Structure formats: C-alpha cells, structure tokens
C-alpha cells in the first residue's frame, strides 16, 4: 500500500529577506484532507504556500513531511512527495500540452528524461481525469488561460503526489471549470487519500470544499476551524474588513450597499423572485421595504442586506396579526408596491391584508 504523507507547520514564520510577513504558524494537513487559506490580498497566503513547497526558505520554524524536516530532503525526494501549482501564467514555447503534462514525470525518469510505457499511461490518465485529453497535441501557447490552468493541474496530478499545494488554482477559470477543478481535487483526496492545501479568493467555494480553513490576517493565523466555525457570527465581514456592502455567512453571497433613504416601494412576498426584484431595485437606486419574510426563507439574507426595512416572522410560524400591523405601518410610508405572491396558503393567509392595503392605497410599480 502506498504511503500517505502528512504536512505539518511547526512554529513557521515566513517572509522575504528579514521582513516577516506571517509568523508562528501551527497546523497539520492530514491525508485525505483539504485545507484552504483565505484572507485579504497581501496577507501572506502565497508566501506561506511557497515556503511549504520549499520554494522559499522559512525565516524560522520548520515544515515537516510525515515527521521528517523538509530541509533535510533533496529536490527529487520533495518532488516525489508533493506537486505544486502556484499563481502565475505558465509560459512555454514550441511545446504541446501533452508534453507539459508528461514533464510531471521528471522525478521518476532517468537522467535523460525518457518516458516508459507506465509514465505515458500515467500521463494519459492525468489528462483524462482533468478533461484535457483533447488538448494533447495542441501548442501550449495557443490555448486559453483557463485551459492552461487545467493543463498545469494535469501535470501536477501526473507527478503522483501525496501532497498537493495550489495557489489560487481557480484563477482564470469560468464557473463551470472552477467547479470541475475543485471536484477533481475532492476526488483525489477521497480516492487517493492525498493531502491538499491551497488558497482561494472565492470564499464561497472555500466554504463548500474545505475540511478546515485557515484565516490569515495581520501577520498571523487569525482563526482556524471547520467551515461551520469560520462562516458564522459575521466573521468573514470582519476578516476582510467589509465596509461597502455585506456578506452573508449562510448563503455565501455578497451584496453591494443598499440604496440610501427610507423605503419608497414595498416588495410583498418572498422566495427567489423577490431576490431578483431586490437586486433590480438596488441597481435602480430605489430604497424599498421587504416583507413579510420568514427568517428561514431563501430571500431573507438578501432582504436583510438590501432593504431599508425588513418585516419578518419567526421560522415555521404562521404570520401573526402583530407582524401584519408592523408591515402595514411600514407600507404607509411607501408610495408604490410590488407583489411577488400568486397564491396564498395556510401559512401566509394574513399577507392578504397587506396585499389588499397596497392594492387600495399604493400605486403598483410596473417599471421593473
């Protein structure tokens, strides 16, 4: 059975020259685990990954691979243990994508770099896994940035690592290829028990794929934990210092700042259609009220972020007369309304009162 490796940072401080950027890091990446670094631009995520990948000497502390200090390992030993995909557009002249992928076999070939049948089979499998077999004979300089990223991932897979280090691997990729790449990484960890440590700018993707997340801020690991622990209590907004707009820990969505002022339009109803209306009103710079919304409804995070006033009801409760009265008081301050409701059920029967009030006293807003 192939040995599985653990990557460990012990009192690790990293930086350039004598300038310390991040200090005293303590964490372990276990086999079959995905660890993601997140944090503001310039916080030191790439510097950490370069140090873990032996491309930058630590200022202090150590990087251990299954109990062995990385500094005591030679280049080929490290290359047989880990593969690295760092930020930056790879460039190569007069070389095909297949040849790029095959170069991942260099730790295992002889001094002349000749590939045997097994090497070529491993290369083919890596290209199939990453979905780039059709690019095998294509000039590497003639493909898109997103395709290059997948080719470089195939090269990293071809290296047959037990540890993968990736800096912003979803850069240059459209949403379909982002999800495809992350699915590949997840499959590698589950099926081959590979350890993965990477950085991501897309915190909503980090929330979905990571086993644990390390948050880098202010020269240290500000918080470490599971996605459930990290994405709570508004911590992400604090980590990134969000002042313009909001970020919802629950939905993983960011919203631009709400229009200023008291509500002019009352949006009656909830659900996905309501969210579309909220965002269109925001683009039109029209302040609005939203209600009546149950606090577990899909539209609640967006309403809380974008509406000037949000009238809510407790989750799973029938809309009470008291809540309707609050909504009516808000509606009296508006001049127009939009109704998202086509049917009234047992839970939202009381919304009829609000809808009827709007129909008789407010102008229907049809410009949206």
N, C-alpha and C positions, 0 to 999 in steps of 0.2 A: 504493500500500500504506500502511495506517495506521501511523503512527509508534508504536514501542514505547518505553516510558519506564523508566528506572532510578531507583530511590530510594536515596539514599546519606546516611548519617550520618557526619559528619566531626568528630571531637572533641566530640561532642554531650553537653552536660550539661543536665539538666532538673530542674525543681522548681517551687516556688511562692514568690513574693517573693524573698527572699535565701536561702531554705532549699534546698540542693542535695540531691536525692533519689538520682539516678543520674548518674554522671559519666563523661566521656571515652569515649563510645560510638563505635565504629568498625565499620560494617558496610554492605553493599550488598545491595539486593534487586533481582535481575535479572528481566527479562521472562520470564514462564512459570515463575516460581519461587514456592514457598510457604515463608515464613519464620515461625516461631512463637516467641513469647516465653513462657517458663514460669518459674515461681519462686514463692516463698511469698507469701501475702497481704501487701499493704503494701510489697512490694519495689520498686514503681515502674513496673510494666508499663503500667498505664493512663496514667500521666503521660508515659511515652515515646511512646505512640501519639497522645496529644493534641498533643504537640509535633511529631510527624511530620505530623499532619493540619492544622497551622497554627492550632490552637485554643488553643495555649499557647506563648508565646514562649520559646525556649531561653534558658538562663542563659548559655551560651557554646557555641561551635561552630556548626555550620550543618547545614541539611537541603538537600540538592541533588537536583534533579529533572533527570536527563539533563544534568548539568553546570551547570545554572542554579540559583542560590541562590533558595530558596523565598521569602525575604523580599523579593525583587525582583519577585515575581509578584502580580498583583491577585487579588481573590477569585474572579472569574469564570474566570480562567486556571487557578487551582488546582482549581476545581470541574469544569472540563472535563478535568482530568488525573486527579483521584482522587475516589473516593467513600469515605464514612466511615460506619461503623456502630459506635457507641460504646455502652458499658454504660448501662443505664437504661431504664425503661419509657417508651416514647414515648406521649404523650397528644395527642389531637386531638378537638375537639368538632364534631359535625354534619358529618363528612366521611367519605366512603366509602373503603374500602381501595383501590379503583381510583384515586381522586383522590390518595391518598397516593403511590401508585406513580408516577403521572403527574407529581407535583411534582419527581421526579428529572430532569425535562427542563428545569428552570428555567435552567441555564447556557446553553441553546441557544435559548430563546424571546425574543421582543422584550420591550419594557418593560411591555407589558400582559399578558404571560404566556400568550398564545393558543397552543394546540397545533395544529399542522398534521397532515396525514394521516400523514406519516412519524413524527412524535412519537407519535401514537396507536398506530401499528404497533409501534414500539419498546417502548412500554408493554405492549402485548398480549403480545409475545414474552417480556418480562421476567417477566410473571405466569405464562406457560406454563412457562418454564424453572424457576421456583421452585414450581410446582404450586399456585398460589393463585388461578387464574382464577375458580374458583367463589365467591371472596370479593369479586369486583369491585364489586358493588353493596351490600355489607354495611357497616353502620356500624362504623368502626374501633374504637369503644369497646365493641362488642358481641362481640368475638372473644376467644379465649384468649391468654395471654401467648406461648405458642409460635407461634400463628398470627400474632401481631403481629410477632414476630421474623422470620418468613418474608416478611411484607409489607414490612418495612423492608429486608430483603435484596433483594427485588424492586425497591424504589425505588433502591437502590444500583446494581443491575445496569442499571436504566433510564437511569442517568446516563451510561452507556457509558464507564466509566473505563478507564484503562490501569494504574492503581494502585488497589488496594482495601486499606483499613485497617479492621480489625474487632477490637473489644474484646469478648472472651467471646461470640462470635456464637452459641454453642450454649446460652447461658443460657435457662432456661425451656422448653427443648425435651425431649421424651421421646427415648428412644434411637433410635427409628425416624427422627424428624425431625432428630436430631443427625447421623446418618449421611447422610440426604438432603441436608442443608445442606452438609456437608463435601464430598459428592460433586459438588454444584453448583460449589463453589469450585474443586475439582480440574479439573472440565470447563472452567471459564472459563480457568484458567491454561494448560491443554493446547491448547484450541481457539482461544482468542483471544490467547494469549501475555500475559495480564495478570499483573502483579506483585501478590502478596498478602503482607501482613504482618499478623499477628493475635496475640492472646493466647488461651491456653486454660488452664482449670483441669484438664481431663481429660487428664493426661499420656499416658495410653494412646492417646488419639486423636491427640495431637501426634506420638507415635511413629510412627503409621501414615500420616499425611498429609503431614508436613513434609519438605521438601527439606533444610532446615537448621533448627536450633534454637538460640536464644539464651537462656541461663540467667541470670536476674537474681537476684543475691543480694549483700547487703552493699554497696549503692551502686555496683555495677559489673556488667559482664557477666562472670560468674564462669567460664563456659565457653561456647564456640560450636563447633558441629560438626554433622555428619550425625546422624540418629537412632542409627545404629550406634555412633557415637563417644560420644554422650551417654548412651545406655542401656547402660552397661557398668560393671563393677567396683563396683557398688553406689552409683554416683554420685547417683542420684535420691534415695536414702535420705539421703545427706549434704546434698544441696541443700535438702531440705525438713525436715531435722533430725528424721527419723522415729525416735522412741524407743518408742512404743507400737505394736507390730506390725511388719510387714515389707512391703517392696515388691519384687517380682520383676522385674528388668530383662528377662528372657527372655519371660515370659508376660504382662507388663504388668498383673499383678494385685496388689492389696493384700490383706493378711491381717491380721486382728486378732490380739492377743497369744495365744500358746499357753497352755493350762492349765498351772498350776504343778505341780511334783512329778514323781516317777518314773512310768513307764508302768504302767497297770492293765490296759489292753486292748491286744492285739496285732492289728493290721489286716494280714492276709496278702493280698498281691496288689497290683495297680496299675491304672492307667487312670482313666477318668472316674468310674466307680462308686466307686473308692477316694477320690477327691477329695470326693465328696458325703458319704461317711462321715466323713472327717477333719473337715469343717466342722460336721457334726452333733455329733460328739463334742466339738468345741470349744465349741459352744453349750451342751452339757450339762455343760461344765467337767470333762470326764473326760480326764486325761492318757493318751496312748497311744503305742505304738511302731508303726512302719510298715516293711514290708519284704516280700520283698526287691525293691528297685526299681532298675531300670537308670537311670543318670544322665541318659539322654536321654528318659525316659518323660514323658508329659504330666503325670503326677501328682507328679513329683519336686519342682518348686518349692513346691507346697502342702505336701508332706510335710516338706520341709526347714524350712518356716516354722512348722508346726503340731504336728509330732510331738515328743514328748520324746526319742525315739531313732529315727533313721532308718538302716536297714541297706541298703546299696546295693551294686550290682555295676557294673562298668565297662560303658559303652555297647557294644552289639553282641556282648558276651561271654556265653558260657554261664555259668549260675550255678555257681560253684565250690563244692567241699566246704568250703573255708575260710570262705567267706561264709555258708554254711548254718550252720556251727558258731557264727559270731558271732550269727546270728539266733536260734539255739537258746538261747544264753546270755542273750539279751535276753528271750526267751519265758519262761524260767524265773522271771523277775522279775514276770511278769504273772499275773493270776488268770483272765482271760477272753480270748476271741479272736473275731474276725470274719473270715471268709474270703470274698474277692471273686472267687475263681477258680472257674470252672466246668469249664475244660478245661486239661490240661497238655500243652504242646507240647515240641518238642525243646530249646528254649532254657531253659524253666523246669521241666524234669523234676525237678531237685533240690529244688524247692519242695514236692514230695510229702513229703519228710522232715519239713519244718517243719509242714506241714498235719497229717500223721499224729501228730506230737508234740502239737500243740494239741488234736486230737480226743481223745486219750487222757489228757491231763494238765490241760487248761484247760476252763473252762465256756464253752459257746457263748453269746455275748452276743446275745440276740434282742430286746432292748428298743429297738433303733434302727430 
